């Protein structure tokens, strides 16, 4: 049986981004024709340096999500990323509904002030040079937690951070 471009699973479209040859605009046309349903990306989603500010009804990414140096403001409905989430030097202000990242989460040099609904990061969490003031609902970080050059690094000791969050690696203040 031939695999279709999309698979419908509980009314959430599963879309292999590679089928759109890395063309975000083409994907948006495809989604608009289907009245912008909730969707997830199978594989990686590379939007490095893009001018997009919204991911629409994207709920999950099965691979890596790269928004390095992008204009993204919020992750909106996105709940999970199975790989690495790179937001280095982006315009991100809110993680929206994001609850988990299985790989590393890079928020270095971003204006983000709170991690909001985020509960877990499987790899390291890099907040170096960000505007972070609150760890929100964060419960665990599998690797290192880097808080150097942030407002929160002046508020807490490493001990206090470890009381708030289960960190598997080092805490850098």
Phi and psi in degrees as a GROMACS rama.xvg file:
@    title "Ramachandran Plot"
@    xaxis  label "Phi"
@    yaxis  label "Psi"
@TYPE xy
-75.0677  138.283  UNK-2
-79.9114  131.338  UNK-3
-81.2251  167.308  UNK-4
-59.3829  -38.5813  UNK-5
-129.189  151.583  UNK-6
-118.429  131.41  UNK-7
-93.0776  122.32  UNK-8
-132.74  106.164  UNK-9
52.8407  43.4478  UNK-10
65.3109  18.1301  UNK-11
-113.436  122.699  UNK-12
-74.6336  134.917  UNK-13
-104.686  118.275  UNK-14
-120.899  123.567  UNK-15
-80.0914  108.184  UNK-16
-57.9332  -30.2899  UNK-17
-57.8557  -29.0189  UNK-18
-64.6856  -17.6694  UNK-19
-101.094  13.1313  UNK-20
49.8088  37.7484  UNK-21
70.0475  19.9116  UNK-22
-101.076  98.3505  UNK-23
-59.9009  -40.7536  UNK-24
-62.9174  -39.303  UNK-25
-65.2121  -40.0277  UNK-26
-61.7255  -40.8113  UNK-27
-64.9583  -38.4072  UNK-28
-62.4183  -45.184  UNK-29
-57.3037  -45.8413  UNK-30
-68.919  -39.2699  UNK-31
-60.6769  -38.9423  UNK-32
-64.2096  -21.2426  UNK-33
-105.258  19.5025  UNK-34
62.5938  36.2926  UNK-35
49.3331  60.8924  UNK-36
-75.2806  166.361  UNK-37
-61.0318  142.295  UNK-38
-147.643  162.627  UNK-39
-132.276  152.997  UNK-40
-102.823  127.404  UNK-41
-93.0849  131.038  UNK-42
92.821  -163.247  UNK-43
-88.5337  153.209  UNK-44
-127.736  108.536  UNK-45
-105.394  108.915  UNK-46
-122.295  29.7818  UNK-47
-55.3723  130.539  UNK-48
71.5637  9.49576  UNK-49
-77.5762  162.171  UNK-50
-99.189  8.0281  UNK-51
-68.1322  146.228  UNK-52
-112.749  -8.33173  UNK-53
-144.918  148.148  UNK-54
-100.345  7.49142  UNK-55
64.5388  -134.359  UNK-56
-94.6403  25.3646  UNK-57
-63.9312  126.753  UNK-58
-106.589  -28.906  UNK-59
-159.47  157.778  UNK-60
-127.656  125.4  UNK-61
-77.4089  -14.6198  UNK-62
-120.361  -139.438  UNK-63
-89.5245  149.729  UNK-64
-123.586  115.452  UNK-65
-110.432  111.607  UNK-66
-120.694  27.3171  UNK-67
-52.7941  129.704  UNK-68
56.8182  32.6059  UNK-69
-100.762  172.568  UNK-70
-94.1393  8.74735  UNK-71
-56.8634  134.7  UNK-72
-102.988  -37.687  UNK-73
-144.277  149.74  UNK-74
-88.357  -3.63634  UNK-75
55.8516  -120.15  UNK-76
-81.8983  -5.74087  UNK-77
-59.2505  125.062  UNK-78
-106.785  -30.4614  UNK-79
-152.259  149.446  UNK-80
-129.509  124.118  UNK-81
-80.2982  -18.2913  UNK-82
-110.705  -140.681  UNK-83
-88.0463  142.089  UNK-84
-116.051  113.33  UNK-85
-109.337  111.781  UNK-86
-118.225  20.2773  UNK-87
-50.0756  129.042  UNK-88
54.9012  28.4003  UNK-89
-91.5443  177.972  UNK-90
-93.5004  16.2574  UNK-91
-57.1754  129.921  UNK-92
-117.196  -21.9424  UNK-93
-145.979  138.328  UNK-94
-86.0769  1.48072  UNK-95
58.3043  -127.24  UNK-96
-88.609  5.28047  UNK-97
-57.4403  125.699  UNK-98
-112.636  -33.0119  UNK-99
-148.854  145.986  UNK-100
-130.277  120.604  UNK-101
-76.9789  -30.059  UNK-102
-95.4474  -147.54  UNK-103
-81.7817  150.138  UNK-104
-120.957  118.771  UNK-105
-110.772  113.843  UNK-106
-122.718  25.7235  UNK-107
-63.3472  134.447  UNK-108
57.537  45.1482  UNK-109
-117.435  160.859  UNK-110
-83.919  8.77773  UNK-111
-59.8902  134.884  UNK-112
-109.612  -22.1162  UNK-113
-142.907  146.769  UNK-114
-85.8854  -3.75456  UNK-115
54.6538  -120.31  UNK-116
-82.1973  -6.37019  UNK-117
-58.7532  126.883  UNK-118
-107.594  -36.3073  UNK-119
-148.278  146.419  UNK-120
-128.785  122.325  UNK-121
-71.9861  -35.1652  UNK-122
-100.058  -142.875  UNK-123
-86.3644  155.486  UNK-124
-119.871  113.736  UNK-125
-107.655  108.712  UNK-126
-113.246  14.4108  UNK-127
-50.4831  126.722  UNK-128
70.8056  9.24683  UNK-129
-85.3702  176.287  UNK-130
-94.9092  19.2443  UNK-131
-59.4797  129.579  UNK-132
-121.666  -19.2381  UNK-133
-139.775  137.596  UNK-134
-87.485  2.20945  UNK-135
55.8195  -128.72  UNK-136
-92.983  12.3428  UNK-137
-58.8422  126.073  UNK-138
-108.625  -37.8394  UNK-139
-148.147  147.647  UNK-140
-132.77  121.142  UNK-141
-70.971  -32.2932  UNK-142
-108.9  -138.603  UNK-143
-81.7637  154.341  UNK-144
-120.788  110.868  UNK-145
-104.035  111.952  UNK-146
-116.928  17.3167  UNK-147
-64.9176  143.858  UNK-148
60.2049  38.8466  UNK-149
-125.688  156.918  UNK-150
-59.3733  -35.7778  UNK-151
-68.7096  -25.4007  UNK-152
-67.8209  -19.8728  UNK-153
-88.9662  -13.5129  UNK-154
-91.8602  -31.6656  UNK-155
-128.4  155.763  UNK-156
-89.7934  167.165  UNK-157
-58.8327  -39.6561  UNK-158
-60.0417  -47.1441  UNK-159
-64.2778  -40.453  UNK-160
-59.7386  -44.2051  UNK-161
-67.8912  -25.9112  UNK-162
-71.3181  -31.0101  UNK-163
-84.1749  -35.2527  UNK-164
-134.248  135.795  UNK-165
-79.4763  106.704  UNK-166
-109.19  122.575  UNK-167
-77.2975  -25.396  UNK-168
-111.081  -145.477  UNK-169
-86.5418  153.27  UNK-170
-109.532  122.973  UNK-171
-108.386  121.119  UNK-172
